[in-house]
Amino acid sequence: DHGGGDGDAPDVEAGTSVASTDGASLPSASPAATRPAVVDPRDLPLVLVLLGRVGAGKSSTANTLLALPEGCRFDARRSAAAVTGVCQAASTTVGGREVLVLDTPGLGDSDGTLKEVYTEIRRGITELTPAGALLCPLLILSLQGRVTEDDFAMVEALKEHVFGHLMLASTVVAWTHADSLEGGDNMEGYLQNAGERLRSLLAEVKGGYVPMDNRQLSPVDGSAAPQVEAVVRQAEAVGVKCTLCRIRERGYGRKSARRQRQIEAGLIQPKAMPQESGGNCVVA
């Protein structure tokens, strides 16, 4: 299911709480430590972790998902550097399901090292999301440009340093700038011309994809836009409990990238990584 939902669109109660890891004075979301222990993860919020390169449209997508009023929105603007420097979280309700949206720093910002970004993403998940909740990485890709080697490297790095090698099994792709599709083109037509590597990546993404037009206004009756309903429905279907594991220090530079290319070419074998039970995160 790649598009909007069927039937009546659920009600959305916009942005009831917002928080960030730097203690910014947005209306505060409840941290994991203040929530009572709940056995059933479906009694906890569905967590959407927005991930992408600088300029892909993460913060705009977060604002679309949350339908936040003016003055409470995440900062979203065109910039060569990351607009979001620390993780920010906000909650909403879609069709009676509480959803927590975690916006993360953009990857590829020259002002910060990759190690710092991965550390901040891990900290945001640990501090701003309730333990045991279902979590779905929401990978943000833009239709305004080609998916490049940098995008593929970003996914591999997120697997290695944050989520583990099963990351894509619980991921949904959000394609931003859906309004840029020309004429009668749709996503299916766009992907027919995609390269083999992109098609292979998308085949691993078990949550499918949703085209997002972040210029669309929320329905005036307070219901969820079809694109928002689709993201939540598809994320709910593949989300898993994820407990981030302690990591060993490992290279983040050229040597690490070269090793990854050697592994992909079959020249060397990756080291076996033990799988944590009950989630998709591994010791990186």
N, C-alpha and C positions, 0 to 999 in steps of 0.2 A: 504494500500500500504506500504509494509515493506522493499522493496529493492530499486534497482536503478530505474531511470526514463526511460520512453519510448521516442523514437524519438531522434532528434538531441540534444546533450548536449549543454546547454547555455554557452555563453562566460563568463569567469571570469576575472575581472580586479583586480589583487591581491592587498590586503592591502593598501588602499589609505590613511588611517589615523589610528593612534594608540594613546591611552591615558590611564592613570591610575590615581587612586584617590590619590596617593602620589606625583603627579606632576612629575613622572619620565620623562626623556627627550627622550621619544619615539615620532615619528611624531604625532602631536596632533590631536585628533578627536574633532569635534565641540561639545561643551557641549550643553545641552538643551536650556540654556538661550540665546544662540546666534542664534538659529533657529527661523525664522518667524513662527507665528501661522498658522497652516494649518488645515482646517476642516477635510479633508479626510485623515484618518490614513494611507491609502495605498500610499499617497504621501510622507510619512515618512519612514525611514528604518524599515525593519522587525528586531526586536531585539531578539536574541537568548541568553538566560542567562544560562551559563553552570554551573551545580551544581553536586557535587559528593563528595565522601569521598577521603581522601588523597590516592594517588596512583592509582586512578581509570582511569586516563588518560585524565583529563579535558584539560590541556594545550596542549597536543599533538593533541587532537580533535580540539581545537581552531585553531591550526596551519594548520591542514588538511582542515578545512572549509575555512580558509582565503587564503591558498596557498601563504603565505608570503615568500618573498625571504630571503635568509640567511642574518643574521644581524638585521632583523626586527621581528624575531619570538619571541613568548612568551617562557620564560624559561620552559623547560619540561625535567625532568630527574627522574630516580627512586630515591625515598627518603622516609624515615620513617616519615619525617615531611613535612608540606605543603611547596611546592616550591613557589606557588603564595601566597603572604602575603596580598596583596591589590587587589582590582578589577582592571582589565585591559580591555580596549575596543579597538577594531579595526574594520574598515569597509572594505567591498568588494562589488562587484556587481556580481550577478548570474542571467544570463538571463535577464538583464535589471532591475532587482530588487535589490535595495540597501539593504544590510544586515549588521547589526551591531552585532558583536559577543562580549559578555561580559564574560570574564573569572573571576571566583570568587575564594576566598580562599577555600582550601579543608577542609572538616569537619572531625573531629577526630584527629586533630593535638594537641598533649599535650602541645605545646608551647603557645597556645592561648585558651581562654575560648570560649564556644559556644556562649555566649552572644556577645562577640566581633566579631565573625564571622558573626552572623546574622545582627549585626549593620553595618558591612562593606558591606554585600550584599545589604542591603537596601540603604546605601549611594551610592554604585556604580550605582544602578538603578536610583536613584534620580539625581546624578551628571553627569553621562556619557551617559544617554539615553534620547532622546527627549520625552517630555510629549505628551501623546496621541498616541504614536506609538503602533503598534501591537507587543505584547510581548509573547514569548513562552519559558517557562522553558525547558531546554534540560537536562534531568536527565542522568548522565553518570554512567553506571554500567559496570563492567568488566566480560568478559567470562573466565578469568583466575582463578576465584575462585567462591565459592558459594555466593549467596545473603544471607546475615546473618541478625540476629536481629538488628545489628547496622545499616544496610541499611534501614530496615523498620522504625526504630526509627528516622533516618535522614529525611525521607520523612514526617513523622508526625510532626517533629519539624519545618521543612520548611513551612508546612501548617500553623502551629500555630503561628510562629514568623515572617514570611515574606510574604507569598503569600495568605493565607486564605484557607478555606476548599475546595474551588473549583479548587485548583491548578492543579490537574491531568487532569481536563477537557481541559486544554490548553497546556498540556505537551507532549513532544516526548521523548522517551527513546533512547539513543545511546549506543549500546553495543560495548565497545572497545575490542581490541584483537580478532577480528573476525578471524584472521589468526590462532588462537589456536583451532578452530573447527577441529576435526580430520577427516582425510579421506574425505568421501563424506558427512559428517554431515553438516546440515544447521541449521538455527535458529529454524525452525519449529520442527526439530527433537530434538534439544536441549531443547526446551520448553515443549515438550511432557513429559519429565522426571522432569519437575519443580514441586515443591510442590504447594499445594492448595493456600497458602498465596501469593506466587509470581504470580500465575495465576490470583488471585483476584486483586492484585495490577495492573497488566498489563491490566486487563479488564477496569479499571478506567482511564487508560491513553488513551485519545481519539485521540491523534496524532499518535498512533502506535509506532513502533520501527524501528531502522535502524542499522544493523551490520556495524561497522566501523573498517577498517584496516588502522591504521595510519602510517603504513610503506609504503603504496602505494604512488608512486610519482604522482604528478599532470600531466595530459596530456600535451605533449609538444606543442600542438597547442593552449594552453591557454583556452581550454574549461573546463567545470566543470566535475569532476569525478562523476560517477553515484551515489556514496554514498553521495556526497555533494548535488547534485541535489535533491536526495530523502529527505534529512533533510530539505532543504529549502521549498520544495513543501509541505511536511507534516506539517511543522511549520506554513506555510502560511495559511493552511486550518483550524487550530485550535487556532491561536494566537488571543489574546484579548487585548483591551486597559486596562492598569493596573495602577492605581494610589495608591501608598502605603499610608496606613493610619497611623495615630498616634497610638502608642501602649501603653498599660499600662505595668508597670513592672510586670513580672511574673517569677516564678521560672524556672531555667534551669537545676536543679540538680536532685537528686534522688527522691525527693518528686514529682516533675513534671512528671518524668518517671513513678512513681508508680501510680499517678492519671490517666495517659494515659492508663496504663494496666487495671486499674479498669473500665475505660470507655469502653474499648474494650471488657471486660468480661461481661459488662452489669450490673456491681455492682452499678455504679452511673451514673447519667445523665450529659452530658456536658452542660455548660452554653450556652444559645442561644447567637449567635454573629450576630449583624446586618450586612446586606449585602450592600456594597456600590453599587450604580447604575453605570452601564457602565463599569464594570470591574470585576475581579475575586478576588480582595483583600478585606479582612475584618479587622475590628478592632480586633487585637490579644490581 
